[in-house]
Amino acid sequence: MLKHNIMAADTDVDVPSVQQRQVLRYTNDALTTAMDDIAEETAIALVYNGISHVVMMSTPKDLYDLAIGFSLSEKIVDDANEILDISATKQALGIEVNITVSNRAVWRLKQQRRNMTGRTGCGLCGAESLQQAMKNQQSTVADEKKNKQAPRELSELTNLAIQKAVLDLQAHQPLQQMTGAVHAAAWCDENGDIQLIREDIGRHNALDKLIGALNATNIVINHSSFLLISSRASYEMISKAHVAGISLLVAVSAPTALAINIAKNTGMTLVGFARNGRHTIYS
């Protein structure tokens, strides 16, 4: 069973998420000196039972949520109860997050045979072949009939909820307001009210942090609620959301063709270009 006191792991690592740097600003044909808020980018190593699995560049905040969410979305564990302990240690070159998992999870982890060092975006980094890289997607993109199906209509209430959440998103992004450099993943209820949000310089990290945070709350993931992301909808964002049981994903930017295919073949509703007064339904 997951220990409650390991949630203090983040507070033990004293690395700020924002730095202040002196800059020169050119405005109205003149240069002025100013202090600017800059997002921190830190190497985070996830180590499972003493085995280093992945190093990613991330915002050094909500690392407990990142460890839980990554473990779930990458199918290292089927349930958070397979995670026995989490601790974080500041190192000279970054932060090491040590995750103790069940023996069953360790076996599953060893089967993945992936080296994902340097990952902030691409989920294929280090894959040894095309077959290995796409093995988890083959069953979800092969149905050409589904790929060509017209998108389903959303109810007016859902359309209005999406618009409300989009308008409210910026107000829930303190790091983005300070730095202009981070992504967000937000969980919204059926009325479009943002219930929970996580931010990170990497869009996948932000989603993993949200999945981990949701796991520790009483918020129920159901068909009436939805995920809102501040980025594009790549195939891996769809895959992670699908693993988490999310049925509606709304992206501020565009989806990729592969993401649309996976969404259609998994029954997920995918909305892109969600901006003030408009959005596009793709599946």
C-alpha positions as CSV (number, residue, x, y, z in Angstrom):
1,M,0.0,0.0,0.0
2,L,1.3,3.5,-0.9
3,K,2.6,5.3,2.2
4,H,0.9,8.7,2.9
5,N,4.1,10.2,4.3
6,I,6.0,9.9,1.0
7,M,4.0,12.9,-0.3
8,A,6.6,15.0,1.5
9,A,9.3,13.9,-1.0
10,D,8.8,17.1,-3.1
11,T,9.4,19.4,-0.1
12,D,12.7,17.7,0.7
13,V,14.2,18.8,-2.7
14,D,15.0,22.5,-2.5
15,V,15.0,23.4,-6.2
16,P,13.0,26.5,-7.3
17,S,10.7,26.3,-10.3
18,V,11.5,29.9,-11.3
19,Q,14.7,31.9,-11.4
20,Q,15.2,35.6,-11.8
21,R,17.7,36.8,-14.4
22,Q,18.7,40.3,-15.5
23,V,17.7,41.0,-19.1
24,L,17.7,43.8,-21.6
25,R,14.3,44.7,-23.1
26,Y,14.0,46.6,-26.4
27,T,10.8,48.6,-26.4
28,N,9.8,51.7,-28.4
29,D,13.3,52.1,-29.9
30,A,15.0,52.0,-26.5
31,L,16.8,49.4,-24.3
32,T,16.0,49.1,-20.6
33,T,17.4,46.8,-17.9
34,A,14.9,44.6,-16.1
35,M,14.6,41.4,-14.0
36,D,12.7,38.6,-15.7
37,D,11.2,35.4,-14.3
38,I,12.6,32.3,-16.0
39,A,11.3,28.8,-15.8
40,E,13.7,26.2,-14.3
41,E,14.5,23.2,-16.4
42,T,16.0,20.3,-14.4
43,A,17.1,16.8,-15.2
44,I,14.8,14.3,-13.4
45,A,15.9,10.7,-13.2
46,L,13.2,8.1,-12.4
47,V,14.9,5.1,-10.7
48,Y,12.8,1.9,-10.1
49,N,14.1,-0.5,-7.5
50,G,17.6,0.8,-8.1
51,I,17.4,0.6,-11.9
52,S,17.6,3.9,-13.7
53,H,14.7,3.9,-16.2
54,V,14.4,7.4,-17.7
55,V,15.9,10.9,-17.4
56,M,13.7,13.7,-18.5
57,M,13.9,17.5,-18.4
58,S,11.2,18.8,-16.2
59,T,10.0,21.5,-13.9
60,P,11.3,20.5,-10.4
61,K,7.8,20.6,-8.8
62,D,5.1,18.0,-8.0
63,L,7.6,15.2,-8.4
64,Y,5.5,12.8,-6.4
65,D,2.7,13.3,-8.9
66,L,5.1,12.8,-11.8
67,A,6.4,9.6,-10.4
68,I,2.8,8.2,-9.9
69,G,1.5,9.5,-13.2
70,F,4.4,8.3,-15.3
71,S,4.3,4.9,-13.7
72,L,0.6,4.6,-14.5
73,S,0.5,6.1,-18.0
74,E,3.6,4.1,-19.1
75,K,2.0,0.9,-17.7
76,I,4.9,0.2,-15.4
77,V,2.2,-0.4,-12.8
78,D,-1.4,-1.3,-13.2
79,D,-2.4,0.3,-10.0
80,A,-0.8,2.9,-7.7
81,N,-0.9,0.3,-4.9
82,E,2.0,-1.4,-6.7
83,I,4.1,1.6,-5.8
84,L,5.5,1.0,-2.4
85,D,7.6,4.0,-1.7
86,I,8.9,7.3,-3.4
87,S,11.8,9.5,-2.3
88,A,13.6,12.3,-4.1
89,T,17.2,13.4,-3.7
90,K,18.9,16.4,-5.1
91,Q,22.1,15.5,-7.0
92,A,24.8,17.7,-8.5
93,L,23.3,17.4,-12.0
94,G,19.6,17.1,-11.2
95,I,17.1,15.3,-9.0
96,E,16.9,11.5,-8.6
97,V,13.4,10.2,-7.8
98,N,13.6,6.7,-6.4
99,I,10.5,4.6,-6.8
100,T,10.0,1.2,-5.1
101,V,7.5,-1.0,-6.9
102,S,6.3,-4.6,-6.6
103,N,8.2,-7.5,-8.1
104,R,5.5,-7.8,-10.8
105,A,6.1,-4.2,-11.8
106,V,9.8,-4.7,-12.0
107,W,9.4,-7.6,-14.3
108,R,7.1,-5.6,-16.6
109,L,9.6,-2.7,-16.5
110,K,12.4,-4.9,-17.7
111,Q,10.4,-6.1,-20.7
112,Q,10.0,-2.6,-22.1
113,R,13.7,-2.5,-23.1
114,R,13.6,1.2,-23.8
115,N,16.2,3.9,-23.2
116,M,14.2,7.2,-23.0
117,T,17.1,9.5,-21.8
118,G,16.5,13.1,-22.7
119,R,12.8,12.8,-23.2
120,T,10.7,15.9,-22.8
121,G,8.5,15.2,-25.7
122,C,9.1,12.2,-28.1
123,G,8.0,8.9,-26.6
124,L,10.0,7.0,-29.2
125,C,13.4,8.2,-28.1
126,G,15.7,5.2,-27.8
127,A,13.3,2.7,-29.5
128,E,15.4,0.0,-31.2
129,S,13.1,-0.5,-34.3
130,L,10.0,0.8,-36.0
131,Q,8.2,-2.4,-34.9
132,Q,9.2,-1.7,-31.3
133,A,8.3,2.0,-31.5
134,M,4.8,1.4,-32.9
135,K,3.9,-1.9,-31.3
136,N,1.5,-0.3,-28.8
137,Q,-0.2,1.7,-31.6
138,Q,-0.7,-0.9,-34.3
139,S,-4.0,-2.2,-33.0
140,T,-5.4,1.4,-32.6
141,V,-4.6,2.7,-36.1
142,A,-5.2,-0.3,-38.3
143,D,-8.9,0.1,-38.7
144,E,-9.2,2.4,-41.8
145,K,-13.0,2.4,-41.6
146,K,-12.9,4.0,-38.2
147,N,-10.2,6.4,-39.2
148,K,-12.4,7.8,-41.9
149,Q,-15.5,8.1,-39.8
150,A,-16.9,11.6,-39.3
151,P,-16.5,13.0,-35.8
152,R,-19.3,12.8,-33.3
153,E,-21.3,15.9,-32.3
154,L,-21.0,17.2,-28.8
155,S,-23.9,18.5,-26.8
156,E,-24.4,22.2,-26.4
157,L,-23.6,21.9,-22.7
158,T,-20.3,20.2,-23.5
159,N,-19.4,22.8,-26.0
160,L,-20.2,25.6,-23.5
161,A,-18.2,23.8,-20.8
162,I,-15.1,23.6,-23.1
163,Q,-15.3,27.3,-23.9
164,K,-15.6,28.1,-20.2
165,A,-12.5,26.0,-19.3
166,V,-10.5,27.5,-22.2
167,L,-11.3,31.0,-20.9
168,D,-10.4,30.1,-17.3
169,L,-7.2,28.2,-18.1
170,Q,-4.7,31.1,-18.0
171,A,-5.9,32.2,-14.5
172,H,-5.0,28.7,-13.2
173,Q,-1.5,28.8,-14.6
174,P,0.7,30.7,-12.1
175,L,4.0,29.4,-13.6
176,Q,2.9,30.3,-17.1
177,Q,1.9,33.7,-16.1
178,M,5.3,34.3,-14.5
179,T,7.5,32.8,-17.2
180,G,5.5,32.2,-20.4
181,A,7.4,28.9,-20.8
182,V,5.4,26.0,-19.4
183,H,2.5,23.8,-20.4
184,A,-0.6,22.8,-18.4
185,A,-2.8,19.9,-18.1
186,A,-6.2,20.6,-16.3
187,W,-9.0,18.4,-15.2
188,C,-12.4,20.0,-15.8
189,D,-15.9,19.0,-14.6
190,E,-19.0,18.8,-16.8
191,N,-19.6,22.6,-16.2
192,G,-16.1,23.5,-17.4
193,D,-14.9,24.3,-13.9
194,I,-11.2,23.5,-13.6
195,Q,-10.9,21.1,-10.6
196,L,-7.1,20.3,-10.7
197,I,-4.2,21.5,-12.8
198,R,-0.5,20.7,-13.1
199,E,2.2,22.7,-15.0
200,D,5.6,21.6,-16.5
201,I,7.9,22.7,-19.3
202,G,7.1,19.4,-20.9
203,R,3.5,18.8,-22.1
204,H,3.8,15.0,-21.3
205,N,5.2,15.7,-17.9
206,A,2.3,18.1,-17.1
207,L,-0.1,15.3,-18.1
208,D,1.7,12.7,-16.0
209,K,1.7,15.0,-13.1
210,L,-2.1,15.6,-13.4
211,I,-2.7,11.8,-13.7
212,G,-0.7,11.3,-10.6
213,A,-2.4,14.1,-8.7
214,L,-5.9,12.8,-9.8
215,N,-4.9,9.4,-8.4
216,A,-4.4,11.0,-4.9
217,T,-7.8,12.8,-4.9
218,N,-11.5,11.8,-4.7
219,I,-12.1,13.3,-8.2
220,V,-13.8,10.8,-10.4
221,I,-12.7,10.4,-14.0
222,N,-16.0,10.0,-15.9
223,H,-17.5,10.7,-19.3
224,S,-19.0,14.0,-18.2
225,S,-15.6,15.5,-17.3
226,F,-12.6,16.2,-19.6
227,L,-8.9,16.9,-19.9
228,L,-7.7,20.3,-21.2
229,I,-4.1,20.6,-22.3
230,S,-2.3,23.8,-23.3
231,S,-0.4,22.1,-26.1
232,R,-0.9,20.2,-29.3
233,A,-2.4,16.7,-29.1
234,S,0.3,14.3,-30.1
235,Y,-0.2,10.5,-30.3
236,E,1.4,10.0,-26.9
237,M,-0.9,12.5,-25.2
238,I,-3.8,10.5,-26.5
239,S,-2.2,7.2,-25.4
240,K,-1.5,8.5,-21.9
241,A,-5.1,9.9,-21.5
242,H,-6.6,6.6,-22.8
243,V,-4.6,4.6,-20.2
244,A,-5.9,6.9,-17.5
245,G,-9.5,6.3,-18.6
246,I,-10.1,9.7,-20.0
247,S,-12.8,9.9,-22.8
248,L,-12.6,13.5,-23.8
249,L,-9.4,15.4,-24.5
250,V,-9.4,19.1,-25.4
251,A,-6.2,20.7,-26.8
252,V,-5.5,24.4,-27.3
253,S,-3.5,23.6,-30.4
254,A,-3.7,21.1,-33.2
255,P,-3.8,17.3,-33.1
256,T,-1.6,15.1,-35.3
257,A,-3.1,12.6,-37.8
258,L,-1.9,9.7,-35.7
259,A,-3.4,11.2,-32.6
260,I,-6.8,11.4,-34.4
261,N,-6.6,7.8,-35.6
262,I,-5.8,6.6,-32.1
263,A,-8.6,8.6,-30.6
264,K,-11.1,7.3,-33.1
265,N,-10.0,3.7,-32.6
266,T,-10.1,3.9,-28.8
267,G,-13.5,5.7,-28.7
268,M,-12.0,8.9,-27.4
269,T,-13.5,12.3,-28.3
270,L,-10.7,14.6,-29.4
271,V,-11.1,18.4,-29.7
272,G,-8.4,20.7,-30.9
273,F,-7.8,24.4,-31.6
274,A,-9.8,25.2,-28.5
275,R,-9.7,29.0,-28.3
276,N,-12.0,31.8,-27.2
277,G,-15.3,31.3,-29.2
278,R,-14.2,28.3,-31.3
279,H,-13.0,24.7,-31.2
280,T,-12.7,21.8,-33.7
281,I,-14.0,18.3,-33.1
282,Y,-11.9,15.6,-34.7
283,S,-13.3,12.4,-33.3
